[in-house]
Amino acid sequence: MRVEIKRRLPVPSKKAFDYLSDFRTWPMWYSGVLEIVDPDSAAWDKKGDSVRFAYTLLGRRLEGEAFLDVVEEAEYVKMHSTMPMVGEVSHEWIYEDVDEGAFTLV
C-alpha cells in the first residue's frame, strides 16, 4: 500500500530539512514516537545511519529502528523502519521549493 500526502509549509525547505533530520525532534512531531532510545549512539546524516525509537501502539510501548537509505540535503530523504506489530515501513520525503519562504513536502 502507498499513501501520499502533500503539504505546503511556510518555511524555507533548508530550515525544515534541518529540523526534520534532527532525530532529537522526532518525539515532538512524529505521531506515536515517545522517545529516542540511546540517542548518543544514534546518527542520521548518511546512508546506513540508524536511530532506535520508542513508540506507542494500541496502548503499548514498543521499540523500533529507523534506517537512512538516501539523503539529498533539502531535496529528498528515503528511509525505512522496522517495528514490532507493524513490520517494515518505507518512507520518502520530497522537498519542493515554492518560493524563498515556503516549500511543499510530499
Rosetta blueprint (number, residue, H / E / L):
1 M L
2 R L
3 V L
4 E L
5 I L
6 K L
7 R E
8 R E
9 L E
10 P L
11 V L
12 P L
13 S H
14 K H
15 K H
16 A H
17 F H
18 D H
19 Y H
20 L H
21 S H
22 D L
23 F H
24 R H
25 T H
26 W H
27 P H
28 M H
29 W H
30 Y L
31 S L
32 G L
33 V E
34 L E
35 E E
36 I E
37 V E
38 D L
39 P H
40 D H
41 S H
42 A L
43 A L
44 W L
45 D L
46 K L
47 K L
48 G L
49 D L
50 S E
51 V E
52 R E
53 F E
54 A E
55 Y E
56 T E
57 L E
58 L L
59 G L
60 R E
61 R E
62 L E
63 E E
64 G E
65 E E
66 A E
67 F E
68 L E
69 D E
70 V E
71 V E
72 E E
73 E L
74 A L
75 E L
76 Y E
77 V E
78 K E
79 M E
80 H E
81 S E
82 T E
83 M E
84 P L
85 M L
86 V L
87 G E
88 E E
89 V E
90 S E
91 H E
92 E E
93 W E
94 I E
95 Y E
96 E E
97 D E
98 V E
99 D E
100 E L
101 G L
102 A E
103 F E
104 T E
105 L E
106 V L
